[in-house]
Amino acid sequence: MLSYTRKENPLKKKQSLIALCCKLIRILFAVGTKQVAFSPEKMLRDIPHFRLQNVET
């Protein structure tokens, strides 16, 4: 599971749930409209923060 926290100005519980739901909706909408299979590796590769985190470790 991807562990992602904001060090400065963290979101409250409800705000973080809404942000997560919005991301999920965007992913499902893109998969549905483009008629492609979901690829977790491609999704993680497209997240700039996650890419930087992998380079550092």
C-alpha positions in Angstrom: 0.0 0.0 0.0 1.3 3.4 -0.9 2.1 5.5 2.2 1.6 9.2 1.4 1.4 12.0 3.9 1.8 15.7 3.7 4.4 17.0 6.1 3.2 20.6 5.9 -0.5 21.5 6.2 -1.8 17.9 6.5 -5.4 17.3 5.5 -8.1 16.4 8.0 -9.7 13.0 7.9 -12.7 13.9 5.8 -10.7 16.1 3.4 -8.2 13.2 2.8 -11.1 10.8 2.1 -12.6 13.2 -0.4 -9.2 13.6 -2.1 -8.7 9.9 -2.3 -12.2 9.3 -3.7 -11.7 12.0 -6.4 -8.5 10.3 -7.5 -10.3 6.9 -7.7 -13.1 8.5 -9.7 -10.6 9.9 -12.2 -8.9 6.6 -12.6 -12.2 4.7 -13.1 -13.4 7.4 -15.6 -10.2 7.2 -17.6 -10.3 3.4 -17.7 -13.9 3.4 -18.7 -13.7 6.0 -21.4 -10.4 4.7 -23.0 -11.4 1.1 -22.7 -8.0 0.0 -21.4 -7.1 -2.5 -18.7 -6.0 -1.0 -15.3 -2.3 -1.2 -14.7 -1.1 -0.5 -11.1 2.5 -0.2 -12.3 1.6 2.5 -14.8 -0.5 4.4 -12.3 2.4 4.5 -9.8 4.9 5.4 -12.5 2.7 8.5 -13.4 2.8 9.9 -9.8 5.7 12.3 -9.7 6.0 12.2 -5.8 6.2 8.4 -5.9 8.8 8.4 -8.6 11.0 10.7 -6.5 10.5 8.5 -3.5 11.7 5.4 -5.4 14.8 7.2 -6.7 15.8 8.2 -3.1 15.6 4.7 -1.7 
